[in-house]
Amino acid sequence: MEQVLQTLRDARTRLTRRLLVGLAVVAPFATRSARAEDRVTFADLWSEGATFSDKAKNLAGKTVEMRGYMAPPLKPEVDFFVLTSEPTATCPFCDDAAAWPEDIVLVMLDGPRWALAYNRAIKVNGTLDIGTETDAKTGFVSRVRLRESKLYKI
């Protein structure tokens, strides 16, 4: 009888180890808030001219993932920033001659965060909001925003 109990204990330990290894492999993917079909590129946002694409309209109000670069912010700790498709070394707020790229997204973070280098690729998960809007706090006019966003280094 003792040998049967020991065999059961050994089998339970192996199952637990397998389960833990399995969980360790799956865990990084379980916390991802945007599904693969909800990844949005800058090109996905627009159709002909300056009108929003059907994809942007369908995903408005939903959590999406976008990838790009943080434009240089005004201060080192930020609660919002501008996401660009290509690295932008000059702060357009700081230099009248600087031109914003056409494809930008205003990212409103879920809390303050230290700014990252302008040439560091990032991904952002947030709620997609489309339509022209002026932010009351910053005065920034945007056509596309990601609200309640989380920022990740790539």
N, C-alpha and C positions, 0 to 999 in steps of 0.2 A: 504494500500500500504506500509506504514512504517513497518508493521509487516512482510510482505513478504521480504522486504529488510534486515531486521534484521535476519530472518531465513536464507537467503542466506549468510550473513556475518558469522553467526555461523557455517554453513556447511563448508564454506571455511576455517575457523579457524581449525575445526576438521581435515579436509583433510591436512592442512599444518602441524599440529602436528603429524599426522600419517606418513606423508611423512618424516618429520625430524627424527622420531623414526626409521623408516625403513632405512633411510640413515645411521643413527648411527650404526645400526646393520650390514649393508653391507659394510660400508667404510673400515674397517680393511682388508677385503679380496680383495677389489678393487685395492689396491696398490701393491699387491703381484706380483712380476715380473716373477716368475717361476710357471708354472702350475704343478698340482700334478703329471702328467705323466712325467714331466721333473725333478723330484727329482732323484738324483743319489746317490747311496751308493758306498763305496769304492769297494765292490765286483762287482758292476755293470760295473766297468771300464775295467775289465780284463776277458779274456777267458782263454783257456788252455795256460800254460806257461806265457810268458811275452808279449803276443799279446793283442791288444785292442779288447774289445768286440764289437759286432755289435751295441749295444746300445750306447756305447761311440762314435763310428764312426758316427752314425746317429745324435747324439746330439752335435757333434763338431761344434763350431761356434754359438751355440744357448745358451740362458740363461738357466741355471740350478740352482737347489738348492742342496747343500750338507750340511750335519751336521757332527760335530766332535768337536775337541778341538784344541786350538791354542798352538802350541809348544812354549816353552819359547823363546822369541826373543832376539836379541842382545842389543836392547835399548828400553826404555819405550814407545816412540812414533814410530810407524811403518807405512810404506806404503806397506809392503808385510809381509807375515808370512807363516808358514807351517801348514797346516791343517792335523791332524792325527785322526785316528779312535778311539784311546784310549788316555787318558791323558798321557803326557810325561813330567816328572818333570825336567829332565836334558836337558840343552841346548846342542845339539850335536855339535854346532859350538864352544862351550867353553870347551869341554872335549873330548880329543882324544879317551878315552875309551868308550864314549857313542855311542850307536848304534841307527841309525835311524830306526824307524819301516818301514817295507816294503811298507805299504800302506800310502803314503803321497801325498798331493796335494799342490802345490805352489799357494798361493792366492795373487794376485796383487790387492790392494785396489784402489778405485776411489779417495782416498785422505788420508792424514795422520790420524792416529787413535791411541789412547792410547791402549796399550796391555792389554789383559784380563788375569785373572788367568788361569794357565795351566789346571786346573780341572773343568773349567766352560764350560758347553756344549753351543755350538753356532751353528748358521746356517749361511750359506754364499750363496748369490745369485750372480752369475757372468757368464761370457761367457766362456764356456768350450773350452779349447785348448789342443790338444793331440799331442804327438810326442816329441822326445828328443830335448831339446833346452837348450842352455847356455845363461843366462841373461847377457847382456853386462854390465849393471850397477853393479850387485852384484856378478857375476861370478858363481851364483848358477845353477847347472845342474838339470833339471826337465824333467819328462816324461808327467806329467799332470799339467795343470795350469787352474786357474779361473782368468780371466782378468776383469778389471773394476768392481770389486766386492764390494758388500755392506755386512757389517757384522751385525748380529743381535744376541742379547743374547736370550737364550731359557728360 
